[in-house]
Amino acid sequence: MIGEKFGKWTVIEEAEKNKYGKALYKVQCECGTIRMKSDFHLRRTDKCKKCHRLKAPFSNLPPKVE
């Protein structure tokens, strides 16, 4: 899995196992954020919380006409 991309996440290395015995991976988002994620969470989230907040909430609205 090292080097694979999941949305904006890239797997850097395989780390220890979590308390349930599942493998954890050290991953890096395109913005530079590094986190530990299980393969389940890698497949369910496409970006970090920082990138999610940076998205303009109403970017699909037409421009305001005065």
mmCIF file as gemmi writes it, N, C-alpha and C atoms, coordinates in Angstrom:
data_model
loop_
_atom_site.group_PDB
_atom_site.id
_atom_site.type_symbol
_atom_site.label_atom_id
_atom_site.label_alt_id
_atom_site.label_comp_id
_atom_site.label_asym_id
_atom_site.label_entity_id
_atom_site.label_seq_id
_atom_site.pdbx_PDB_ins_code
_atom_site.Cartn_x
_atom_site.Cartn_y
_atom_site.Cartn_z
_atom_site.occupancy
_atom_site.B_iso_or_equiv
_atom_site.pdbx_formal_charge
_atom_site.auth_seq_id
_atom_site.auth_asym_id
_atom_site.pdbx_PDB_model_num
ATOM 1 N N . MET Axp A 1 ? 0.802 -1.199 0 1 0 ? 1 A 1
ATOM 2 C CA . MET Axp A 1 ? 0 0 0 1 0 ? 1 A 1
ATOM 3 C C . MET Axp A 1 ? 0.845 1.263 0 1 0 ? 1 A 1
ATOM 4 N N . ILE Axp A 2 ? 2.104 1.158 0.313 1 0 ? 2 A 1
ATOM 5 C CA . ILE Axp A 2 ? 2.963 2.336 0.352 1 0 ? 2 A 1
ATOM 6 C C . ILE Axp A 2 ? 3.01 2.971 -1.035 1 0 ? 2 A 1
ATOM 7 N N . GLY Axp A 3 ? 2.764 4.29 -1.077 1 0 ? 3 A 1
ATOM 8 C CA . GLY Axp A 3 ? 2.76 5.021 -2.337 1 0 ? 3 A 1
ATOM 9 C C . GLY Axp A 3 ? 1.379 5.133 -2.974 1 0 ? 3 A 1
ATOM 10 N N . GLU Axp A 4 ? 0.407 4.358 -2.508 1 0 ? 4 A 1
ATOM 11 C CA . GLU Axp A 4 ? -0.942 4.427 -3.073 1 0 ? 4 A 1
ATOM 12 C C . GLU Axp A 4 ? -1.631 5.708 -2.635 1 0 ? 4 A 1
ATOM 13 N N . LYS Axp A 5 ? -2.517 6.228 -3.508 1 0 ? 5 A 1
ATOM 14 C CA . LYS Axp A 5 ? -3.273 7.439 -3.207 1 0 ? 5 A 1
ATOM 15 C C . LYS Axp A 5 ? -4.735 7.078 -2.976 1 0 ? 5 A 1
ATOM 16 N N . PHE Axp A 6 ? -5.329 7.721 -1.986 1 0 ? 6 A 1
ATOM 17 C CA . PHE Axp A 6 ? -6.743 7.588 -1.661 1 0 ? 6 A 1
ATOM 18 C C . PHE Axp A 6 ? -7.283 9.006 -1.549 1 0 ? 6 A 1
ATOM 19 N N . GLY Axp A 7 ? -7.895 9.517 -2.594 1 0 ? 7 A 1
ATOM 20 C CA . GLY Axp A 7 ? -8.305 10.919 -2.623 1 0 ? 7 A 1
ATOM 21 C C . GLY Axp A 7 ? -7.055 11.781 -2.582 1 0 ? 7 A 1
ATOM 22 N N . LYS Axp A 8 ? -6.965 12.661 -1.577 1 0 ? 8 A 1
ATOM 23 C CA . LYS Axp A 8 ? -5.777 13.507 -1.418 1 0 ? 8 A 1
ATOM 24 C C . LYS Axp A 8 ? -4.727 12.866 -0.518 1 0 ? 8 A 1
ATOM 25 N N . TRP Axp A 9 ? -5.04 11.708 0.089 1 0 ? 9 A 1
ATOM 26 C CA . TRP Axp A 9 ? -4.108 11.021 0.986 1 0 ? 9 A 1
ATOM 27 C C . TRP Axp A 9 ? -3.141 10.151 0.2 1 0 ? 9 A 1
ATOM 28 N N . THR Axp A 10 ? -1.865 10.14 0.6 1 0 ? 10 A 1
ATOM 29 C CA . THR Axp A 10 ? -0.859 9.24 0.052 1 0 ? 10 A 1
ATOM 30 C C . THR Axp A 10 ? -0.273 8.451 1.214 1 0 ? 10 A 1
ATOM 31 N N . VAL Axp A 11 ? -0.2 7.126 1.064 1 0 ? 11 A 1
ATOM 32 C CA . VAL Axp A 11 ? 0.344 6.274 2.117 1 0 ? 11 A 1
ATOM 33 C C . VAL Axp A 11 ? 1.863 6.409 2.123 1 0 ? 11 A 1
ATOM 34 N N . ILE Axp A 12 ? 2.417 6.767 3.287 1 0 ? 12 A 1
ATOM 35 C CA . ILE Axp A 12 ? 3.856 6.945 3.44 1 0 ? 12 A 1
ATOM 36 C C . ILE Axp A 12 ? 4.513 5.663 3.938 1 0 ? 12 A 1
ATOM 37 N N . GLU Axp A 13 ? 3.933 5.062 4.989 1 0 ? 13 A 1
ATOM 38 C CA . GLU Axp A 13 ? 4.494 3.834 5.551 1 0 ? 13 A 1
ATOM 39 C C . GLU Axp A 13 ? 3.45 3.095 6.359 1 0 ? 13 A 1
ATOM 40 N N . GLU Axp A 14 ? 3.691 1.804 6.545 1 0 ? 14 A 1
ATOM 41 C CA . GLU Axp A 14 ? 2.825 1.016 7.411 1 0 ? 14 A 1
ATOM 42 C C . GLU Axp A 14 ? 3.339 1.174 8.831 1 0 ? 14 A 1
ATOM 43 N N . ALA Axp A 15 ? 2.437 1.407 9.755 1 0 ? 15 A 1
ATOM 44 C CA . ALA Axp A 15 ? 2.819 1.637 11.148 1 0 ? 15 A 1
ATOM 45 C C . ALA Axp A 15 ? 2.318 0.482 12.006 1 0 ? 15 A 1
ATOM 46 N N . GLU Axp A 16 ? 2.179 0.734 13.303 1 0 ? 16 A 1
ATOM 47 C CA . GLU Axp A 16 ? 1.74 -0.3 14.233 1 0 ? 16 A 1
ATOM 48 C C . GLU Axp A 16 ? 0.27 -0.647 14.027 1 0 ? 16 A 1
ATOM 49 N N . LYS Axp A 17 ? -0.215 -1.578 14.809 1 0 ? 17 A 1
ATOM 50 C CA . LYS Axp A 17 ? -1.624 -1.961 14.755 1 0 ? 17 A 1
ATOM 51 C C . LYS Axp A 17 ? -2.393 -1.187 15.812 1 0 ? 17 A 1
ATOM 52 N N . ASN Axp A 18 ? -3.687 -0.951 15.554 1 0 ? 18 A 1
ATOM 53 C CA . ASN Axp A 18 ? -4.507 -0.249 16.535 1 0 ? 18 A 1
ATOM 54 C C . ASN Axp A 18 ? -4.946 -1.218 17.631 1 0 ? 18 A 1
ATOM 55 N N . LYS Axp A 19 ? -5.764 -0.765 18.56 1 0 ? 19 A 1
ATOM 56 C CA . LYS Axp A 19 ? -6.157 -1.603 19.69 1 0 ? 19 A 1
ATOM 57 C C . LYS Axp A 19 ? -7.033 -2.783 19.278 1 0 ? 19 A 1
ATOM 58 N N . TYR Axp A 20 ? -7.551 -2.779 18.061 1 0 ? 20 A 1
ATOM 59 C CA . TYR Axp A 20 ? -8.362 -3.88 17.557 1 0 ? 20 A 1
ATOM 60 C C . TYR Axp A 20 ? -7.559 -4.839 16.673 1 0 ? 20 A 1
ATOM 61 N N . GLY Axp A 21 ? -6.262 -4.582 16.524 1 0 ? 21 A 1
ATOM 62 C CA . GLY Axp A 21 ? -5.402 -5.443 15.723 1 0 ? 21 A 1
ATOM 63 C C . GLY Axp A 21 ? -5.371 -5.112 14.246 1 0 ? 21 A 1
ATOM 64 N N . LYS Axp A 22 ? -5.987 -4.011 13.855 1 0 ? 22 A 1
ATOM 65 C CA . LYS Axp A 22 ? -5.996 -3.599 12.449 1 0 ? 22 A 1
ATOM 66 C C . LYS Axp A 22 ? -4.753 -2.765 12.145 1 0 ? 22 A 1
ATOM 67 N N . ALA Axp A 23 ? -4.211 -2.939 10.954 1 0 ? 23 A 1
ATOM 68 C CA . ALA Axp A 23 ? -3.02 -2.192 10.55 1 0 ? 23 A 1
ATOM 69 C C . ALA Axp A 23 ? -3.332 -0.707 10.404 1 0 ? 23 A 1
ATOM 70 N N . LEU Axp A 24 ? -2.416 0.121 10.856 1 0 ? 24 A 1
ATOM 71 C CA . LEU Axp A 24 ? -2.513 1.569 10.678 1 0 ? 24 A 1
ATOM 72 C C . LEU Axp A 24 ? -1.453 1.997 9.676 1 0 ? 24 A 1
ATOM 73 N N . TYR Axp A 25 ? -1.754 3.06 8.957 1 0 ? 25 A 1
ATOM 74 C CA . TYR Axp A 25 ? -0.837 3.583 7.957 1 0 ? 25 A 1
ATOM 75 C C . TYR Axp A 25 ? -0.58 5.052 8.228 1 0 ? 25 A 1
ATOM 76 N N . LYS Axp A 26 ? 0.667 5.449 8.042 1 0 ? 26 A 1
ATOM 77 C CA . LYS Axp A 26 ? 1.024 6.86 8.132 1 0 ? 26 A 1
ATOM 78 C C . LYS Axp A 26 ? 0.761 7.438 6.752 1 0 ? 26 A 1
ATOM 79 N N . VAL Axp A 27 ? -0.127 8.433 6.699 1 0 ? 27 A 1
ATOM 80 C CA . VAL Axp A 27 ? -0.53 9.008 5.418 1 0 ? 27 A 1
ATOM 81 C C . VAL Axp A 27 ? -0.319 10.509 5.43 1 0 ? 27 A 1
ATOM 82 N N . GLN Axp A 28 ? -0.136 11.075 4.241 1 0 ? 28 A 1
ATOM 83 C CA . GLN Axp A 28 ? 0.061 12.516 4.113 1 0 ? 28 A 1
ATOM 84 C C . GLN Axp A 28 ? -0.925 13.061 3.104 1 0 ? 28 A 1
ATOM 85 N N . CYS Axp A 29 ? -1.605 14.143 3.489 1 0 ? 29 A 1
ATOM 86 C CA . CYS Axp A 29 ? -2.539 14.832 2.595 1 0 ? 29 A 1
ATOM 87 C C . CYS Axp A 29 ? -1.73 15.728 1.65 1 0 ? 29 A 1
ATOM 88 N N . GLU Axp A 30 ? -2.318 16.132 0.555 1 0 ? 30 A 1
ATOM 89 C CA . GLU Axp A 30 ? -1.637 17.02 -0.393 1 0 ? 30 A 1
ATOM 90 C C . GLU Axp A 30 ? -1.244 18.339 0.237 1 0 ? 30 A 1
ATOM 91 N N . CYS Axp A 31 ? -1.966 18.768 1.299 1 0 ? 31 A 1
ATOM 92 C CA . CYS Axp A 31 ? -1.651 20.038 1.961 1 0 ? 31 A 1
ATOM 93 C C . CYS Axp A 31 ? -0.47 19.893 2.928 1 0 ? 31 A 1
ATOM 94 N N . GLY Axp A 32 ? -0.033 18.662 3.189 1 0 ? 32 A 1
ATOM 95 C CA . GLY Axp A 32 ? 1.102 18.435 4.075 1 0 ? 32 A 1
ATOM 96 C C . GLY Axp A 32 ? 0.741 17.815 5.416 1 0 ? 32 A 1
ATOM 97 N N . THR Axp A 33 ? -0.545 17.722 5.743 1 0 ? 33 A 1
ATOM 98 C CA . THR Axp A 33 ? -0.993 17.139 7.003 1 0 ? 33 A 1
ATOM 99 C C . THR Axp A 33 ? -0.656 15.652 7.034 1 0 ? 33 A 1
ATOM 100 N N . ILE Axp A 34 ? -0.068 15.185 8.144 1 0 ? 34 A 1
ATOM 101 C CA . ILE Axp A 34 ? 0.269 13.776 8.31 1 0 ? 34 A 1
ATOM 102 C C . ILE Axp A 34 ? -0.587 13.202 9.424 1 0 ? 34 A 1
ATOM 103 N N . ARG Axp A 35 ? -1.178 12.039 9.166 1 0 ? 35 A 1
ATOM 104 C CA . ARG Axp A 35 ? -2.052 11.378 10.138 1 0 ? 35 A 1
ATOM 105 C C . ARG Axp A 35 ? -1.819 9.868 10.086 1 0 ? 35 A 1
ATOM 106 N N . MET Axp A 36 ? -2.336 9.194 11.105 1 0 ? 36 A 1
ATOM 107 C CA . MET Axp A 36 ? -2.36 7.737 11.138 1 0 ? 36 A 1
ATOM 108 C C . MET Axp A 36 ? -3.79 7.323 10.799 1 0 ? 36 A 1
ATOM 109 N N . LYS Axp A 37 ? -3.965 6.443 9.817 1 0 ? 37 A 1
ATOM 110 C CA . LYS Axp A 37 ? -5.296 6.017 9.387 1 0 ? 37 A 1
ATOM 111 C C . LYS Axp A 37 ? -5.313 4.507 9.165 1 0 ? 37 A 1
ATOM 112 N N . SER Axp A 38 ? -6.459 3.9 9.421 1 0 ? 38 A 1
ATOM 113 C CA . SER Axp A 38 ? -6.643 2.492 9.064 1 0 ? 38 A 1
ATOM 114 C C . SER Axp A 38 ? -7.068 2.436 7.6 1 0 ? 38 A 1
ATOM 115 N N . ASP Axp A 39 ? -6.969 1.268 6.98 1 0 ? 39 A 1
ATOM 116 C CA . ASP Axp A 39 ? -7.372 1.166 5.579 1 0 ? 39 A 1
ATOM 117 C C . ASP Axp A 39 ? -8.86 1.463 5.414 1 0 ? 39 A 1
ATOM 118 N N . PHE Axp A 40 ? -9.679 1.12 6.418 1 0 ? 40 A 1
ATOM 119 C CA . PHE Axp A 40 ? -11.109 1.432 6.369 1 0 ? 40 A 1
ATOM 120 C C . PHE Axp A 40 ? -11.33 2.933 6.265 1 0 ? 40 A 1
ATOM 121 N N . HIS Axp A 41 ? -10.648 3.705 7.113 1 0 ? 41 A 1
ATOM 122 C CA . HIS Axp A 41 ? -10.824 5.154 7.096 1 0 ? 41 A 1
ATOM 123 C C . HIS Axp A 41 ? -10.195 5.801 5.858 1 0 ? 41 A 1
ATOM 124 N N . LEU Axp A 42 ? -9.163 5.212 5.324 1 0 ? 42 A 1
ATOM 125 C CA . LEU Axp A 42 ? -8.577 5.736 4.086 1 0 ? 42 A 1
ATOM 126 C C . LEU Axp A 42 ? -9.575 5.662 2.939 1 0 ? 42 A 1
ATOM 127 N N . ARG Axp A 43 ? -10.324 4.588 2.897 1 0 ? 43 A 1
ATOM 128 C CA . ARG Axp A 43 ? -11.283 4.408 1.809 1 0 ? 43 A 1
ATOM 129 C C . ARG Axp A 43 ? -12.541 5.258 2.003 1 0 ? 43 A 1
ATOM 130 N N . ARG Axp A 44 ? -12.809 5.721 3.227 1 0 ? 44 A 1
ATOM 131 C CA . ARG Axp A 44 ? -14.021 6.479 3.515 1 0 ? 44 A 1
ATOM 132 C C . ARG Axp A 44 ? -13.82 7.99 3.519 1 0 ? 44 A 1
ATOM 133 N N . THR Axp A 45 ? -12.586 8.463 3.689 1 0 ? 45 A 1
ATOM 134 C CA . THR Axp A 45 ? -12.33 9.909 3.697 1 0 ? 45 A 1
ATOM 135 C C . THR Axp A 45 ? -11.382 10.237 2.561 1 0 ? 45 A 1
ATOM 136 N N . ASP Axp A 46 ? -11.642 11.316 1.844 1 0 ? 46 A 1
ATOM 137 C CA . ASP Axp A 46 ? -10.801 11.643 0.697 1 0 ? 46 A 1
ATOM 138 C C . ASP Axp A 46 ? -9.816 12.768 0.966 1 0 ? 46 A 1
ATOM 139 N N . LYS Axp A 47 ? -9.974 13.476 2.116 1 0 ? 47 A 1
ATOM 140 C CA . LYS Axp A 47 ? -9.053 14.565 2.435 1 0 ? 47 A 1
ATOM 141 C C . LYS Axp A 47 ? -9.085 14.827 3.936 1 0 ? 47 A 1
ATOM 142 N N . CYS Axp A 48 ? -8.145 15.626 4.401 1 0 ? 48 A 1
ATOM 143 C CA . CYS Axp A 48 ? -8.07 15.933 5.824 1 0 ? 48 A 1
ATOM 144 C C . CYS Axp A 48 ? -9.079 17.012 6.196 1 0 ? 48 A 1
ATOM 145 N N . LYS Axp A 49 ? -9.269 17.217 7.495 1 0 ? 49 A 1
ATOM 146 C CA . LYS Axp A 49 ? -10.223 18.224 7.97 1 0 ? 49 A 1
ATOM 147 C C . LYS Axp A 49 ? -9.816 19.629 7.543 1 0 ? 49 A 1
ATOM 148 N N . LYS Axp A 50 ? -8.511 19.89 7.493 1 0 ? 50 A 1
ATOM 149 C CA . LYS Axp A 50 ? -8.031 21.215 7.089 1 0 ? 50 A 1
ATOM 150 C C . LYS Axp A 50 ? -8.455 21.512 5.644 1 0 ? 50 A 1
ATOM 151 N N . CYS Axp A 51 ? -8.266 20.558 4.753 1 0 ? 51 A 1
ATOM 152 C CA . CYS Axp A 51 ? -8.668 20.75 3.348 1 0 ? 51 A 1
ATOM 153 C C . CYS Axp A 51 ? -10.179 20.841 3.224 1 0 ? 51 A 1
ATOM 154 N N . HIS Axp A 52 ? -10.891 20.09 4.041 1 0 ? 52 A 1
ATOM 155 C CA . HIS Axp A 52 ? -12.35 20.13 4.003 1 0 ? 52 A 1
ATOM 156 C C . HIS Axp A 52 ? -12.864 21.511 4.391 1 0 ? 52 A 1
ATOM 157 N N . ARG Axp A 53 ? -12.238 22.136 5.387 1 0 ? 53 A 1
ATOM 158 C CA . ARG Axp A 53 ? -12.649 23.473 5.829 1 0 ? 53 A 1
ATOM 159 C C . ARG Axp A 53 ? -12.274 24.541 4.816 1 0 ? 53 A 1
ATOM 160 N N . LEU Axp A 54 ? -11.218 24.33 4.042 1 0 ? 54 A 1
ATOM 161 C CA . LEU Axp A 54 ? -10.778 25.333 3.071 1 0 ? 54 A 1
ATOM 162 C C . LEU Axp A 54 ? -11.721 25.445 1.881 1 0 ? 54 A 1
ATOM 163 N N . LYS Axp A 55 ? -12.533 24.435 1.664 1 0 ? 55 A 1
ATOM 164 C CA . LYS Axp A 55 ? -13.47 24.454 0.547 1 0 ? 55 A 1
ATOM 165 C C . LYS Axp A 55 ? -14.494 25.563 0.774 1 0 ? 55 A 1
ATOM 166 N N . ALA Axp A 56 ? -14.703 26.39 -0.224 1 0 ? 56 A 1
ATOM 167 C CA . ALA Axp A 56 ? -15.677 27.486 -0.111 1 0 ? 56 A 1
ATOM 168 C C . ALA Axp A 56 ? -17.076 26.896 0.019 1 0 ? 56 A 1
ATOM 169 N N . PRO Axp A 57 ? -17.82 27.243 1.057 1 0 ? 57 A 1
ATOM 170 C CA . PRO Axp A 57 ? -19.119 26.613 1.296 1 0 ? 57 A 1
ATOM 171 C C . PRO Axp A 57 ? -20.17 26.907 0.236 1 0 ? 57 A 1
ATOM 172 N N . PHE Axp A 58 ? -20.113 28.053 -0.429 1 0 ? 58 A 1
ATOM 173 C CA . PHE Axp A 58 ? -21.119 28.399 -1.423 1 0 ? 58 A 1
ATOM 174 C C . PHE Axp A 58 ? -20.475 28.695 -2.777 1 0 ? 58 A 1
ATOM 175 N N . SER Axp A 59 ? -19.463 27.917 -3.133 1 0 ? 59 A 1
ATOM 176 C CA . SER Axp A 59 ? -18.732 28.181 -4.374 1 0 ? 59 A 1
ATOM 177 C C . SER Axp A 59 ? -19.54 27.882 -5.631 1 0 ? 59 A 1
ATOM 178 N N . ASN Axp A 60 ? -20.641 27.135 -5.505 1 0 ? 60 A 1
ATOM 179 C CA . ASN Axp A 60 ? -21.418 26.786 -6.694 1 0 ? 60 A 1
ATOM 180 C C . ASN Axp A 60 ? -22.555 27.772 -6.976 1 0 ? 60 A 1
ATOM 181 N N . LEU Axp A 61 ? -22.675 28.835 -6.169 1 0 ? 61 A 1
ATOM 182 C CA . LEU Axp A 61 ? -23.71 29.84 -6.4 1 0 ? 61 A 1
ATOM 183 C C . LEU Axp A 61 ? -23.286 30.826 -7.484 1 0 ? 61 A 1
ATOM 184 N N . PRO Axp A 62 ? -24.229 31.342 -8.253 1 0 ? 62 A 1
ATOM 185 C CA . PRO Axp A 62 ? -23.868 32.329 -9.285 1 0 ? 62 A 1
ATOM 186 C C . PRO Axp A 62 ? -23.415 33.636 -8.615 1 0 ? 62 A 1
ATOM 187 N N . PRO Axp A 63 ? -22.657 34.471 -9.32 1 0 ? 63 A 1
ATOM 188 C CA . PRO Axp A 63 ? -22.195 35.735 -8.733 1 0 ? 63 A 1
ATOM 189 C C . PRO Axp A 63 ? -23.362 36.642 -8.394 1 0 ? 63 A 1
ATOM 190 N N . LYS Axp A 64 ? -23.186 37.441 -7.359 1 0 ? 64 A 1
ATOM 191 C CA . LYS Axp A 64 ? -24.229 38.366 -6.901 1 0 ? 64 A 1
ATOM 192 C C . LYS Axp A 64 ? -24.348 39.527 -7.895 1 0 ? 64 A 1
ATOM 193 N N . VAL Axp A 65 ? -25.568 39.825 -8.309 1 0 ? 65 A 1
ATOM 194 C CA . VAL Axp A 65 ? -25.832 40.906 -9.252 1 0 ? 65 A 1
ATOM 195 C C . VAL Axp A 65 ? -26.479 42.054 -8.488 1 0 ? 65 A 1
ATOM 196 N N . GLU Axp A 66 ? -25.92 43.241 -8.637 1 0 ? 66 A 1
ATOM 197 C CA . GLU Axp A 66 ? -26.473 44.4 -7.922 1 0 ? 66 A 1
ATOM 198 C C . GLU Axp A 66 ? -27.111 45.376 -8.865 1 0 ? 66 A 1
